Each structure stands twice: as structure tokens, then as C-alpha cells.
Amino acid sequence: MKNISKFFILVIILLMWSCAQEVIDLEQPDSPESGCIICPDGASSGTASFDKFVTIGSSFVAGFQAGALFNLGQNNSMALMIAQQLECAGGSETFIQPYINSSNVQLSMPEQGIILGRLVLFDPDGAGPESAAPAPAGAPGMPAPYNTADLPTPYAGDRSEINNFAVPLIYLGQALIPDTGNPASPYFNPFWARFSNNPGVTSILQESLIAAGSFYLIWLGIDDMLLHAAFGGAETYPMTSVSDFSTQFNGLISTMLAANPVFKGVVGNIPEVETYPYFTTIPYNTIKLDAATASSLQSNIAENYNAFLNAMAQYNVITAEERDARILNYAEGMNSVLISDEKLTDLTQFMIDNGAQALVPYAQARQTTSTDLIPLSAGAVLGELYMGNPLAVQGVSWPLADQYALTVSEIIEIKTNTAGYNAIIEGAVAGSGDRLALADVNSAYNVLLGASISSSGLVINGVAIASTFAPPVGAYSEDGLHPNERGYAYTANVFIQAINSKFGATVPVLCMNNYSGTGLPVSP
């Protein structure tokens, strides 16, 4: 397993967003009536048994949304939603989650400068907090954190009775080792430590098996790709190799099947990177310039840089193809984002040797194309001055750091790994002796994305949902990575339908209009 640092996603992102915002009460519009029956008579478990439902997973099973784990999110966790539907088909009335006991959790790790807290939307026209991240052209209101914090306390309930073993922000391998609950370990996760029955001694997997469920939901492995992608493909959070994922996932499933020979369950696969609005909200050409600014940038930066590129191509330092990919061009209207691409030839030394030190910041610079993705975190720095220099406008005249862009080569690598993970998951389910069903979340999220691109989204139970965090139809929460209540209901139905198909059950699906979307942008 990779040597990863103590904590994980949205952490650095939140450091870049301001904390200057009053607590806001978000009011949701009334949901339309759909006529769907929440718990119809005659619902059946088929060949499965729902006497005790146990879940093991990461953020998406825990109820994590809007950049944090908090009570309201846990009250609408996908795990709890499914448990309530299983109750209609003979499941237990008891499903215990390790509640965080906070409406706005903020975790602080001073030695790493890490803060993790809940996000809300603000008005993109300037009605929101003055110091919050700027809204790029074409983007909805950008997220910003609350300014209050409640530190989570150790879980006070009976830890031996927990059903939901979902731990936010973990790699698959962390579910398999006791060190995930050990503060001295680089694999430590404070969420797991607060509700583990034996932190640092037993693993997430071991404790989920001690719970002895008759039916399990297993959804792990998302962060093995998503952490890497969220940080622009930077190696701060490396992707798990496909071979390591195979060893870990097959080991997980075989251990569970052997340790509990009577349970059945459902397993989720991994959604592709483009299905998260975190990567698709900011357009690649989001930089709007007037004629005078564009002309100034073209004459003062682009012409000098392009001339140097021509010389490098002439002397075969770079190919003509690379030169063409790096040529800068500024024009009135919408312009591509200026980024640093680590896959390009590093021209630093050539610039120094040829007396072009002023060009060193552009040693691996180019402008984005439609094949690149700009993560939502870039909204915190786009248009901001680098080190206070008025001539260094990030993304415009100064290249964004590598962590703020996913290049086509990085996207291909991420998609290749995701496909590899999903093949392993599918194979493990197929080899389970008909004890496991596959919830194809990847396909379901792609359907939602496709409908969102071609129209306003999907309409289910009279409710429109789309692959965005923008109200009123967004299926994602303010962080752009995790669903909101309505998005989790959509996801829960994918698992329920897989259960029904595999085991001949008739578990009712959730009524989408009973769940809220992301709150509208409001002023403090």
C-alpha cells in the first residue's frame, strides 16, 4: 500500500477558501407530490436476508457532503436510506451510525495546517463573503466554509452495536489494516479512530465482520482514484496501482466470504472522473479578457515566449508538435487557462543559459484545451495575484500549479486505473458464488451526466436532477465531489435495484421528491 499522509481530500482546498462567512440557514422549496409509495405492502427480501444490514465503505456511504461529515448529512446517508428501505422487506428497524454530534464539523491538525469543514454556496454576483473564492466565468456560486466549528468528540454510543462502518476519506487498503486507527501511523484516519471499538488494534474490515451482518453493502476504492484526481494528478496522493487494488479488493472479498459464510450483499463500482462536477464546473476557456488586456498579454508575454519556443524547436530541444501545443495566444473574449504541465519538456535551464530568466515561470507552460479538466479548487486561485505580484495573475499571465489542472495524459491514466478497478470489482462479484450483486454506479452516474449535457437532467418522481451542484436541480453537494441528499437517494436506488435483480427481492426504491437538493445561494 502506498505511503500516504495523515489526511486526505478537500483539506488543502478548504485552506484556499475563506472562512469569513456567517452561519446561514438554508431553506428548501417544498417537493412536488409524485404519488410513489414509500413502503408498499408485500415487499420481499427474495433469497436474501435483511435481518441485520451492515455497511463498509468510505465517504459516499457515511453521508459525507459539502466538504464535511455532519449530523444532517448522516441523517441522509446512503447507508441509512437503504436500511430504511430494507426494513420494508423484513429488515431490522435498528441501523446504528456513529453520529459525529455536530452540525458543522471542523477538524484541525496544526502540525499539517489542515482544516476540514462544511461548505455552503454564496451568490456569484458578489453578495457572498468578500474573501471567498472568486466565481470563474460560467460557474455557479462558488462554495465557501462556515465560520464556526465544532470539534468532533469520541463516539459515545455502544461501539459494538454499530452497523455503518463507512469511514470518510480512506483508500481501500486502509480498510484492511489496524494502523488506520493509530495516530502515530501515516495511515491514520481521525474519523475511524473516534468510533473504532479498538482503535489501532482492529481494522475496519475486522470490526465490520464482528458485527456479523446477514446482508452487507460494500463500496470501497473510490478514493484510490479520486484523491489523486482531485489534486490535479499530483503525486501528493498517488493512485493505487491496479495490481495492488486487485490484491487488496480480492483479499477483502475472500476474507468476508470465508469469515461469514451465510451473508449476501451488494458491491458498488467506481464512477469515472468526468461524472463529478468538481472537474467539469470550470470551463477550460474561463478567462474573459477585454481587447486592451488581451493585446497587452499577447505583446508582453506571448510573443516573447513563442519566439523562445520557436528557437527551441529549431535546435531540436523540443519537437515542432510540442512547440505548437505550447504556443500562447490571447484574444478579446474567452481565453484558455494558463497552466504548468509537468509532462512538457522543462525549459528552465535553457532559459537561464540563454539569458531569458524572465521566462523561467513558463518553463512548462501552455494554455488549456477542451481535453483538459480544471478542478473546482482552481476557483480559489484563478485571477488572484501570485505572491502579490500585479503582473502575475494566476491562470492568465502566470501558470497555475500542476495541482489545478488534469491534462489529457493524466485523465487517460486515471480512466485506465478506474477501468482496471471496475474489472476487478466485477470479477470478485462474479466469483462470489452468487452471494454478491453488482451495483453499477459508474453507468448510473454516466447516465446522469449524459442527460445533463443533452438537457437539464433526469426527471424522476417529478423531480429534475442533474450532474451539477448548482441549485435547484444539482445532485451533488457544494464540494462538487459528494452527492447531496437527492444525489444519495439516486445512488441508493442503484444499489436497491441491483439487490432486487440479483436476489429476486422487491425492496421499494426511494421517492426522489422526499429528499432535498443543494440550497440556493444566499447572502449572509
Helices and strands as residue ranges (DSSP letters): H 11-16, E 53-57, H 59-62, H 71-75, H 78-88, E 106-109, E 114-117, E 119-121, E 143-145, G 159-161, E 164-166, G 172-176, G 178-181, H 190-195, H 204-210, E 215-219, H 223-230, H 242-259, E 264-268, G 273-275, G 277-279, E 287-289, H 291-297, I 298-302, H 303-314, H 320-326, E 333-335, E 338-340, H 348-353, G 357-362, E 365-367, G 376-380, G 386-388, G 402-404, H 408-430, E 436-439, H 441-454, E 458-460, E 463-465, H 485-503, G 512-514
